[in-house]
């Protein structure tokens, strides 16, 4: 009795030879990569968002109509 189990067609299980399963796998890898990049970009934009108008002290001598002492 032979204890080794071999596939009847080894080319069906080979990634390089079976273009249906390899293209399906690569499609899912592309979708995952695209989604990860999109979510990372959205998080990057969210973390560096504009947080509002800052309250900046401007010296009176540098205004459009300056005030001198």
VENCOR-V754963 format. One record per run of one state. SS is the DSSP state (h for helix, s for strand, l for the rest). FROM is the first residue (numbers start at 1). TO is the last residue. Records with the same first field share a line. If there is no record, write none. Layout:
BEGIN
SS = FROM-TO, FROM-TO
END
This chain:
BEGIN
l = 1-9, 14-18, 48-59, 63-69
h = 10-13, 19-47, 60-62
END
